[in-house]
């Protein structure tokens, strides 16, 4: 039995309850769902609220610490490094550890969300308000939906798991078709919308940490767009925009300061924290910092740099360029070295042999950090600028262009903030370019390429990119198979059904 439980830990379902919630072995060996120990029971509202807090950061760490960036930014042609060349060269195989880390991380979110969705009602005492229970369950539905939204875009066909306990002793679980996964995501977000509170995001940023009805509707609009449900995406985006809950910050640079975590533009962000517990903070400051300048607190890993391709995408006057890519000679008002000196980009800056360096998510050596150099600046999953562009994209309704006045107004609001002139119309190409400039190094471009372009056009774009370093131009050949990742080998070894045909999910309705 012990050996069996040990093997179960490595299942494709990612049955991992990370530190701060519960250990994997505790979870697998706990009593049946209809029993609970004192630690499983919630006597107060505070105890219930404290149960959801770690789900905003802890189980996401294995993905966002490193793996997410090769899987989105390197493969899309935005980032460059020699550590993850398989993503640059389109040679990723099922044995790549980045795939396993991301799969396990996302299924950890699913597992922990399931725990709350299925058990919270029974394990909350009479002193706990029903409103508190409903809100926390709404957050769990939301987080599970976001995890599955990443899973379906990375792998298309994945197992839908509503109740983790069902599979502990029978862990062979088939994949489900992507259409079913999307339906499941929509159902979860509908539940979240019913249970979450409405908010208006104001200047009290601390109160903006947790998601709301507007957060769930915004993600759902993006889910609709990813399925070419253009009318639904447009209408829902308009509903959130007109609610007034979110707004663009006036200054693009302000978005990425730690002091501005959970600002008015943040729809949902990973809530990193400085902790004595490893794997709780944002690792980007040390991963993206060019070495030798004291920007990475305890050190600079120099893992990622901007690709040659992305260094040329910003037109003159675009205020976003210096906030995404370090421009030699530029002095950053809010960026200091660990010795307290204001940082001016040197002419010879050269992160990951790129001939430049990434600025986004680099907050500098004087920002508070933990023992591993990790900081507490949030990682955006979605912000309001994305919702405005979702409306514009949905207005095109698959036609490839629009001059719709409202779509243009929202699209040009983003360009105006960037210091650029308004455009009189929008096409797939201009929208893709604008999204790349706006969301560089936020993990969007890989999904944008596949959503906005046909398969053949996506491959043509990827094959045209200079994917080398500052010294050597390099071009590689992508195929349609490279647009979807293979199931991680360790997961399919534990669960061979993952390599078989997808099975329709029983929604029991």
PAMI-38832 format. One record per residue (C-alpha): y, z, x. Coordinates in Angstrom, 3 decimals, padded with zeros to 6 digits, m for minus. Each point is the difference from the previous one (the first is absolute). Layout:
N
@v->Y w->Z u->X
...
This chain:
509
@v->000.000 w->000.000 u->000.000
@v->002.442 w->000.865 u->002.791
@v->m000.665 w->m003.319 u->001.702
@v->000.395 w->m001.785 u->m003.327
@v->003.355 w->001.657 u->m000.618
@v->001.078 w->m000.909 u->003.509
@v->m000.786 w->m003.641 u->m000.706
@v->001.845 w->000.111 u->m003.300
@v->003.196 w->000.838 u->001.849
@v->000.073 w->m003.462 u->001.472
@v->m000.319 w->m001.802 u->m003.298
@v->002.245 w->m002.849 u->m000.935
@v->001.474 w->002.195 u->m002.664
@v->001.810 w->002.066 u->002.618
@v->m001.113 w->003.356 u->m001.381
@v->002.340 w->001.890 u->002.276
@v->002.173 w->002.898 u->m001.052
@v->002.358 w->000.397 u->002.910
@v->001.290 w->003.235 u->001.467
@v->002.419 w->001.804 u->m002.265
@v->m002.022 w->m000.878 u->m003.125
@v->m003.689 w->000.523 u->000.733
@v->m002.418 w->m001.107 u->002.664
@v->m002.560 w->m002.740 u->m000.557
@v->m002.927 w->002.403 u->000.251
@v->001.645 w->002.439 u->m002.426
@v->000.414 w->m002.771 u->m002.511
@v->m003.526 w->m001.352 u->000.264
@v->m001.632 w->003.395 u->m000.154
@v->002.092 w->001.649 u->m002.726
@v->m001.594 w->000.903 u->m003.361
@v->m000.084 w->m002.370 u->m002.972
@v->003.197 w->m000.889 u->m001.806
@v->m000.565 w->002.460 u->m002.803
@v->000.154 w->002.887 u->002.495
@v->002.782 w->001.028 u->002.324
@v->000.823 w->002.705 u->002.488
@v->003.190 w->002.041 u->000.166
@v->001.447 w->m002.587 u->002.380
@v->m000.523 w->m002.723 u->m002.591
@v->001.898 w->001.820 u->m002.730
@v->003.768 w->m000.238 u->m000.515
@v->001.724 w->003.036 u->m001.464
@v->003.642 w->m001.090 u->000.274
@v->002.174 w->m003.090 u->m000.213
@v->000.766 w->000.367 u->003.712
@v->m003.690 w->m000.145 u->000.881
@v->m000.429 w->m003.202 u->m001.997
@v->003.072 w->m001.575 u->001.574
@v->m001.129 w->001.007 u->003.473
@v->m003.300 w->m001.807 u->m000.642
@v->001.692 w->m003.390 u->m000.408
@v->002.449 w->000.320 u->002.914
@v->m002.420 w->m000.955 u->002.840
@v->m001.047 w->m003.156 u->m001.853
@v->003.439 w->m001.413 u->000.748
@v->m000.790 w->m000.177 u->003.711
@v->m003.240 w->001.467 u->001.358
@v->m002.693 w->m002.462 u->m001.146
@v->002.259 w->m002.971 u->000.788
@v->000.332 w->000.874 u->003.668
@v->m003.022 w->m001.855 u->001.381
@v->001.422 w->m003.203 u->m001.442
@v->003.708 w->000.425 u->000.692
@v->m000.391 w->001.585 u->003.445
@v->m001.037 w->m003.318 u->001.559
@v->m002.381 w->m002.190 u->m001.997
@v->002.432 w->m001.134 u->m002.678
@v->002.273 w->m001.706 u->002.508
@v->m002.535 w->m002.361 u->001.647
@v->m001.456 w->m000.720 u->m003.458
@v->003.376 w->m001.026 u->m001.454
@v->002.670 w->m000.526 u->002.630
@v->m001.946 w->m001.286 u->003.011
@v->m002.181 w->m002.414 u->m001.955
@v->002.995 w->m001.313 u->m001.962
@v->001.832 w->m000.848 u->003.221
@v->002.641 w->002.747 u->m000.061
@v->m001.345 w->002.367 u->002.669
@v->m001.485 w->m000.673 u->003.399
@v->m002.192 w->002.089 u->002.272
@v->m002.923 w->m000.466 u->002.345
@v->m001.930 w->002.934 u->m001.457
@v->m000.848 w->m001.775 u->m003.254
@v->m000.338 w->m003.623 u->001.103
@v->m002.664 w->m000.779 u->m002.585
@v->002.702 w->000.208 u->m002.684
@v->002.294 w->m002.274 u->001.989
@v->m002.776 w->m002.524 u->000.633
@v->m001.706 w->000.130 u->m003.434
@v->m003.257 w->001.297 u->001.481
@v->m000.364 w->003.223 u->m001.993
@v->m003.629 w->000.922 u->m000.673
@v->m001.643 w->002.578 u->m002.232
@v->m000.491 w->002.313 u->002.997
@v->003.754 w->000.420 u->000.548
@v->000.827 w->003.711 u->m000.194
@v->003.358 w->m000.668 u->m001.660
@v->m001.826 w->m001.252 u->m003.096
@v->m002.197 w->003.071 u->m000.180
@v->002.951 w->002.378 u->000.439
@v->001.939 w->m001.681 u->m002.797
@v->m002.984 w->m000.212 u->m002.356
@v->m000.839 w->003.665 u->000.556
@v->003.614 w->001.083 u->m000.364
@v->000.471 w->m001.780 u->m003.312
@v->m003.266 w->001.290 u->m001.426
@v->001.028 w->003.496 u->001.060
@v->003.044 w->m000.433 u->m002.241
@v->m002.331 w->m001.149 u->m002.776
@v->m002.368 w->002.941 u->000.510
@v->002.728 w->002.614 u->m000.006
@v->001.733 w->m001.561 u->m002.996
@v->m003.320 w->m000.032 u->m001.872
@v->m000.382 w->003.697 u->000.675
@v->003.229 w->000.751 u->m001.829
@v->m000.414 w->m002.550 u->m002.782
@v->m003.489 w->001.197 u->m000.891
@v->000.295 w->003.754 u->000.550
@v->003.544 w->001.268 u->m000.303
@v->m000.074 w->000.612 u->m003.751
@v->m003.068 w->002.229 u->000.296
@v->001.129 w->001.850 u->003.119
@v->003.519 w->000.934 u->m001.034
@v->000.466 w->003.458 u->m001.483
@v->001.855 w->000.911 u->m003.136
@v->003.203 w->000.776 u->001.903
@v->000.302 w->m003.604 u->001.173
@v->002.283 w->m002.158 u->m002.138
@v->m001.543 w->m003.119 u->m001.537
@v->003.049 w->m001.931 u->001.195
@v->m000.811 w->000.956 u->003.589
@v->m003.612 w->m001.091 u->m000.437
@v->001.078 w->m003.311 u->m001.530
@v->002.493 w->m000.790 u->002.752
@v->m002.472 w->000.745 u->002.807
@v->m002.679 w->m002.093 u->m001.693
@v->002.560 w->m002.777 u->m000.409
@v->000.686 w->000.152 u->003.721
@v->m003.732 w->m000.180 u->000.714
@v->m000.370 w->m003.087 u->m002.220
@v->002.978 w->m001.541 u->001.787
@v->m001.335 w->000.701 u->003.486
@v->m003.464 w->m001.306 u->m000.884
@v->001.584 w->m003.180 u->m001.344
@v->002.031 w->m000.545 u->003.179
@v->m003.116 w->000.510 u->002.137
@v->m001.897 w->m002.586 u->m002.030
@v->002.960 w->m002.382 u->000.156
@v->m000.295 w->000.006 u->003.793
@v->m003.787 w->m000.271 u->m000.171
@v->000.010 w->m003.032 u->m002.294
@v->002.612 w->m001.821 u->002.086
@v->m001.843 w->000.672 u->003.262
@v->m003.564 w->m000.617 u->m001.236
@v->000.211 w->m001.432 u->m003.567
@v->m003.413 w->001.329 u->m001.119
@v->m000.528 w->003.756 u->000.423
@v->m001.856 w->002.787 u->m001.835
@v->001.834 w->001.671 u->m002.867
@v->m000.671 w->003.741 u->000.122
@v->001.265 w->002.140 u->m002.883
@v->m002.167 w->003.049 u->000.644
@v->m001.084 w->000.585 u->003.582
@v->m002.645 w->002.605 u->m000.865
@v->m002.105 w->m002.609 u->m001.794
@v->m000.726 w->m001.742 u->003.301
@v->m000.643 w->002.864 u->002.394
@v->m003.770 w->m000.101 u->m000.458
@v->m000.151 w->m003.686 u->m000.910
@v->002.505 w->m001.574 u->002.375
@v->m000.988 w->m003.662 u->m000.281
@v->002.956 w->m001.422 u->m001.918
@v->000.743 w->m003.695 u->m000.613
@v->003.320 w->m001.735 u->000.426
@v->001.941 w->m000.925 u->m003.108
@v->001.899 w->m003.274 u->m000.550
@v->003.685 w->m000.006 u->000.889
@v->000.880 w->m000.670 u->m003.650
@v->m001.693 w->003.260 u->m000.944
@v->001.714 w->001.865 u->002.834
@v->003.373 w->m001.246 u->m001.210
@v->m000.848 w->001.044 u->m003.549
@v->m000.916 w->003.456 u->001.271
@v->003.309 w->000.238 u->001.890
@v->001.907 w->m000.959 u->m003.138
@v->m001.859 w->002.653 u->m002.005
@v->000.772 w->002.686 u->002.575
@v->003.680 w->m000.917 u->000.055
@v->000.120 w->000.036 u->m003.800
@v->m001.368 w->003.560 u->000.123
@v->002.571 w->000.903 u->002.648
@v->002.812 w->m001.385 u->m002.160
@v->m001.177 w->002.137 u->m002.925
@v->m000.186 w->003.200 u->002.062
@v->002.788 w->m000.165 u->002.585
@v->003.576 w->001.177 u->m000.614
@v->003.045 w->m002.234 u->m000.145
@v->002.613 w->000.449 u->002.719
@v->003.341 w->m001.220 u->001.252
@v->000.011 w->m000.065 u->003.793
@v->003.118 w->001.799 u->001.170
@v->001.447 w->001.478 u->003.161
@v->m002.364 w->002.998 u->m000.096
@v->m002.609 w->m001.790 u->002.092
@v->m002.377 w->002.967 u->000.089
@v->m000.564 w->m000.389 u->m003.744
@v->m000.924 w->m003.679 u->000.418
@v->m003.236 w->000.521 u->001.946
@v->m002.404 w->m000.279 u->m002.897
@v->m000.610 w->m003.141 u->m001.995
@v->001.245 w->m000.672 u->m003.507
@v->m000.473 w->m002.329 u->m002.946
@v->002.310 w->m002.432 u->001.799
@v->m002.185 w->000.126 u->003.110
@v->m003.105 w->m000.859 u->m002.022
@v->001.728 w->m002.814 u->m001.900
@v->001.315 w->m001.454 u->003.262
@v->m003.437 w->m000.083 u->001.612
@v->m001.432 w->m001.457 u->m003.210
@v->002.605 w->m002.782 u->000.074
@v->m001.218 w->m000.859 u->003.494
@v->m003.621 w->000.146 u->m001.139
@v->000.851 w->m002.443 u->m002.807
@v->001.768 w->m002.304 u->002.457
@v->m003.032 w->m000.006 u->002.299
@v->m002.061 w->m001.329 u->m002.919
@v->002.607 w->m002.616 u->m000.989
@v->000.793 w->001.872 u->m003.205
@v->003.599 w->m001.091 u->000.370
@v->001.370 w->000.924 u->m003.430
@v->m001.471 w->003.502 u->000.166
@v->001.310 w->000.508 u->003.551
@v->003.493 w->m001.212 u->m000.897
@v->000.259 w->002.090 u->m003.157
@v->m001.243 w->003.180 u->001.649
@v->002.230 w->m000.474 u->003.049
@v->002.967 w->m000.491 u->m002.338
@v->m000.913 w->003.171 u->m001.873
@v->000.063 w->002.095 u->003.185
@v->003.155 w->m001.675 u->001.313
@v->001.807 w->000.603 u->m003.288
@v->m001.133 w->003.634 u->m000.079
@v->002.353 w->000.768 u->002.882
@v->m002.559 w->002.226 u->001.729
@v->000.264 w->m001.713 u->003.384
@v->002.811 w->m001.716 u->001.894
@v->000.567 w->m001.780 u->003.289
@v->001.477 w->002.081 u->002.773
@v->003.276 w->m001.472 u->001.178
@v->m001.072 w->m000.095 u->003.630
@v->m003.382 w->m001.484 u->000.993
@v->m000.085 w->002.146 u->003.152
@v->000.117 w->003.190 u->m002.061
@v->m003.399 w->m000.780 u->m001.517
@v->m001.872 w->000.916 u->003.165
@v->001.628 w->003.289 u->000.991
@v->m002.134 w->003.104 u->m000.400
@v->002.890 w->001.767 u->m001.716
@v->m000.147 w->m002.690 u->m002.697
@v->m003.656 w->000.460 u->m000.922
@v->m000.423 w->m000.453 u->m003.769
@v->003.369 w->m001.657 u->m000.483
@v->001.035 w->m001.830 u->m003.181
@v->m001.712 w->m003.213 u->001.126
@v->m003.394 w->001.594 u->000.664
@v->m002.503 w->m000.759 u->m002.772
@v->m003.027 w->001.413 u->001.822
@v->m000.316 w->001.102 u->003.610
@v->m002.577 w->001.831 u->002.085
@v->001.340 w->003.531 u->000.466
@v->m000.676 w->000.737 u->003.650
@v->000.579 w->003.527 u->001.237
@v->000.275 w->001.781 u->003.323
@v->m003.006 w->002.280 u->000.188
@v->m002.384 w->001.798 u->002.316
@v->m002.690 w->m002.024 u->m001.773
@v->m000.724 w->m003.255 u->001.851
@v->000.415 w->m003.131 u->m002.081
@v->002.846 w->001.105 u->m002.246
@v->002.943 w->m001.821 u->001.578
@v->001.351 w->m003.504 u->000.475
@v->m001.312 w->m001.546 u->003.209
@v->002.252 w->m003.074 u->m000.003
@v->002.710 w->001.547 u->002.180
@v->m002.327 w->000.244 u->002.985
@v->m002.033 w->m003.137 u->m000.802
@v->003.031 w->m002.281 u->m000.291
@v->002.280 w->001.510 u->002.637
@v->000.409 w->m002.025 u->003.155
@v->m001.140 w->002.129 u->002.922
@v->002.306 w->001.682 u->002.442
@v->003.014 w->000.796 u->m002.172
@v->m000.861 w->003.393 u->m001.483
@v->m000.065 w->m001.236 u->m003.588
@v->m003.552 w->001.114 u->m000.662
@v->000.430 w->003.744 u->000.401
@v->m003.072 w->000.982 u->002.031
@v->m000.567 w->m003.568 u->001.220
@v->000.086 w->m003.665 u->m000.908
@v->m003.262 w->m001.755 u->m000.739
@v->001.582 w->m003.437 u->m000.015
@v->m002.732 w->m001.273 u->m002.349
@v->001.940 w->m002.459 u->m002.153
@v->002.844 w->m002.403 u->000.622
@v->001.607 w->m002.692 u->m002.135
@v->m001.671 w->m003.397 u->000.145
@v->001.756 w->m002.990 u->001.526
@v->m000.016 w->m001.542 u->m003.457
@v->001.869 w->002.817 u->m001.755
@v->002.658 w->000.348 u->002.668
@v->001.593 w->m003.248 u->m001.171
@v->000.084 w->000.470 u->m003.795
@v->003.351 w->001.741 u->m000.404
@v->003.129 w->m002.127 u->m000.509
@v->003.260 w->000.987 u->001.665
@v->001.590 w->002.938 u->m001.772
@v->m003.187 w->001.344 u->m001.578
@v->000.456 w->003.770 u->000.199
@v->m003.731 w->000.595 u->m000.283
@v->m000.840 w->m001.521 u->003.363
@v->001.081 w->002.960 u->002.141
@v->m001.704 w->002.451 u->m002.364
@v->m003.314 w->m001.839 u->000.264
@v->000.085 w->m001.350 u->003.561
@v->001.758 w->001.531 u->002.995
@v->002.699 w->m002.387 u->001.182
@v->001.005 w->000.371 u->003.682
@v->003.449 w->001.514 u->000.393
@v->000.099 w->001.547 u->m003.464
@v->000.801 w->003.718 u->m000.249
@v->m001.632 w->001.880 u->m002.867
@v->002.224 w->002.559 u->m001.697
@v->m002.904 w->002.239 u->m001.055
@v->m002.547 w->m000.591 u->002.768
@v->m000.215 w->002.391 u->002.932
@v->m002.315 w->000.452 u->002.931
@v->m001.893 w->003.230 u->000.604
@v->002.718 w->000.939 u->002.503
@v->002.638 w->m000.245 u->m002.725
@v->001.587 w->m003.270 u->001.056
@v->001.036 w->m002.562 u->m002.588
@v->m002.235 w->m003.029 u->000.414
@v->001.295 w->m003.398 u->001.064
@v->m002.677 w->m002.676 u->000.200
@v->m000.463 w->m001.134 u->003.635
@v->m000.115 w->m003.681 u->000.865
@v->m003.547 w->000.273 u->001.362
@v->m001.593 w->001.801 u->m002.944
@v->m003.583 w->m001.217 u->m000.296
@v->m002.310 w->001.773 u->m002.442
@v->m003.564 w->m001.330 u->000.127
@v->001.165 w->m002.904 u->002.214
@v->001.948 w->m001.395 u->m002.939
@v->003.329 w->m000.220 u->001.783
@v->001.502 w->002.235 u->m002.681
@v->m000.947 w->003.084 u->m002.059
@v->m000.353 w->001.168 u->m003.583
@v->002.756 w->002.202 u->m001.439
@v->m001.323 w->000.681 u->m003.520
@v->m001.620 w->003.454 u->m000.335
@v->001.177 w->000.912 u->003.515
@v->002.175 w->003.076 u->m000.521
@v->000.431 w->001.092 u->003.597
@v->m000.764 w->002.821 u->002.344
@v->002.282 w->002.598 u->m001.570
@v->m001.606 w->m000.222 u->m003.453
@v->m002.247 w->002.991 u->m000.787
@v->m003.625 w->m000.630 u->000.923
@v->m003.353 w->001.765 u->000.173
@v->m002.269 w->000.690 u->002.977
@v->m001.231 w->m003.605 u->m000.009
@v->003.443 w->m001.595 u->m000.189
@v->m000.299 w->m000.844 u->m003.685
@v->003.096 w->000.156 u->m002.180
@v->000.652 w->000.618 u->m003.692
@v->001.789 w->m003.232 u->m000.949
@v->m001.652 w->m001.526 u->m003.053
@v->m001.966 w->m003.252 u->m000.021
@v->001.066 w->m002.150 u->m002.942
@v->m002.672 w->m001.336 u->m002.304
@v->002.577 w->m001.444 u->m002.398
@v->003.773 w->000.077 u->m000.261
@v->002.522 w->m001.318 u->m002.503
@v->000.838 w->m003.144 u->001.970
@v->m003.619 w->m001.043 u->m000.532
@v->000.336 w->000.433 u->m003.764
@v->003.122 w->m002.187 u->m000.076
@v->m001.883 w->m002.725 u->001.855
@v->m002.996 w->000.413 u->m002.308
@v->002.286 w->m000.876 u->m002.903
@v->001.267 w->m003.066 u->001.863
@v->m003.516 w->m001.133 u->000.896
@v->m001.262 w->000.563 u->m003.529
@v->002.925 w->m002.039 u->m001.354
@v->m001.317 w->m002.987 u->001.967
@v->m003.241 w->000.393 u->m001.995
@v->m002.021 w->m002.008 u->002.491
@v->002.323 w->m003.026 u->m000.081
@v->001.202 w->000.563 u->003.566
@v->003.724 w->000.232 u->m000.827
@v->002.527 w->001.534 u->m002.360
@v->003.731 w->000.096 u->m000.644
@v->m000.335 w->002.754 u->m002.624
@v->003.297 w->001.908 u->000.095
@v->m001.526 w->003.483 u->m000.140
@v->m002.614 w->m000.805 u->002.631
@v->002.729 w->m001.383 u->002.263
@v->002.153 w->003.078 u->m000.521
@v->m002.808 w->002.333 u->001.077
@v->m001.040 w->m002.217 u->002.903
@v->003.581 w->m000.331 u->001.254
@v->000.617 w->003.742 u->m000.246
@v->m002.457 w->000.362 u->002.869
@v->001.602 w->m002.811 u->001.988
@v->003.469 w->001.469 u->m000.568
@v->m001.102 w->003.348 u->001.383
@v->m001.297 w->m001.868 u->003.043
@v->003.401 w->m001.665 u->000.513
@v->m001.146 w->m003.470 u->m001.052
@v->001.513 w->m002.496 u->m002.438
@v->m001.438 w->m000.455 u->m003.455
@v->m002.468 w->m002.819 u->m000.674
@v->000.283 w->m002.203 u->m003.120
@v->m003.746 w->m000.207 u->m000.592
@v->m003.289 w->001.511 u->001.136
@v->m003.174 w->m001.737 u->001.138
@v->m003.337 w->001.347 u->001.180
@v->001.076 w->m000.762 u->003.557
@v->003.381 w->001.747 u->m000.191
@v->m001.536 w->003.004 u->m001.744
@v->m002.756 w->000.279 u->002.603
@v->002.571 w->m000.206 u->002.799
@v->002.241 w->002.601 u->m001.623
@v->m002.878 w->002.376 u->m000.617
@v->m001.052 w->m000.354 u->003.631
@v->003.480 w->000.927 u->001.212
@v->000.353 w->002.894 u->m002.442
@v->m003.464 w->001.546 u->000.347
@v->m000.790 w->m000.769 u->003.646
@v->m002.481 w->002.558 u->001.384
@v->m000.582 w->001.572 u->m003.435
@v->m003.373 w->m001.678 u->m000.617
@v->001.116 w->m002.517 u->m002.628
@v->m000.026 w->m003.392 u->001.708
@v->m003.790 w->m000.428 u->000.092
@v->m000.234 w->000.476 u->m003.742
@v->003.133 w->m002.098 u->m000.614
@v->m001.445 w->m002.986 u->001.866
@v->m003.099 w->000.023 u->m002.155
@v->001.844 w->000.581 u->m003.266
@v->002.841 w->m002.493 u->000.450
@v->m001.882 w->m002.792 u->001.767
@v->m003.097 w->m001.982 u->m000.793
@v->m002.973 w->000.570 u->002.274
@v->000.638 w->m003.226 u->001.883
@v->003.719 w->000.753 u->000.415
@v->m000.744 w->003.554 u->001.126
@v->m002.386 w->m001.287 u->002.653
@v->002.511 w->m002.624 u->001.122
@v->002.701 w->002.666 u->000.380
@v->m002.256 w->002.339 u->001.986
@v->m001.175 w->m002.794 u->002.261
@v->003.591 w->m001.027 u->000.757
@v->001.033 w->003.426 u->001.303
@v->000.507 w->000.724 u->003.672
@v->m002.327 w->002.991 u->000.264
@v->000.343 w->000.574 u->003.743
@v->002.084 w->002.302 u->002.197
@v->003.343 w->m000.678 u->001.674
@v->m001.677 w->m001.931 u->002.822
@v->m002.624 w->m002.123 u->m001.723
@v->000.199 w->m001.914 u->m003.250
@v->m003.253 w->000.405 u->m001.909
@v->m001.141 w->m001.652 u->m003.224
@v->m003.233 w->000.753 u->m001.833
@v->m001.935 w->m001.502 u->m002.896
@v->m000.426 w->001.939 u->m003.230
@v->m002.386 w->m000.983 u->m002.775
@v->m000.277 w->000.991 u->m003.643
@v->m002.604 w->002.615 u->000.935
@v->002.573 w->001.778 u->002.168
@v->002.181 w->000.818 u->m003.008
@v->m002.479 w->002.612 u->m001.283
@v->m001.509 w->002.631 u->002.257
@v->m003.765 w->000.486 u->000.379
@v->m001.584 w->003.190 u->m001.290
@v->m000.145 w->002.520 u->002.868
@v->m003.406 w->m000.186 u->001.668
@v->m000.687 w->003.743 u->m000.052
@v->000.682 w->000.062 u->m003.729
@v->m002.315 w->m002.885 u->m000.842
@v->m002.683 w->001.501 u->002.253
@v->000.088 w->003.158 u->m002.113
@v->000.326 w->m001.922 u->m003.243
@v->m001.584 w->m003.484 u->000.235
@v->001.080 w->m000.776 u->m003.569
@v->003.460 w->m000.630 u->001.423
@v->m001.340 w->m003.245 u->001.478
@v->m001.432 w->m001.213 u->m003.296
@v->001.728 w->m001.712 u->m002.905
@v->002.564 w->002.044 u->m001.881
@v->m001.167 w->001.566 u->m003.257
@v->002.262 w->000.238 u->m003.082
@v->001.220 w->003.542 u->m000.555
@v->m001.040 w->001.840 u->m003.158
@v->003.306 w->001.129 u->m001.529
@v->m001.813 w->001.581 u->m002.954
@v->002.456 w->m001.278 u->m002.571
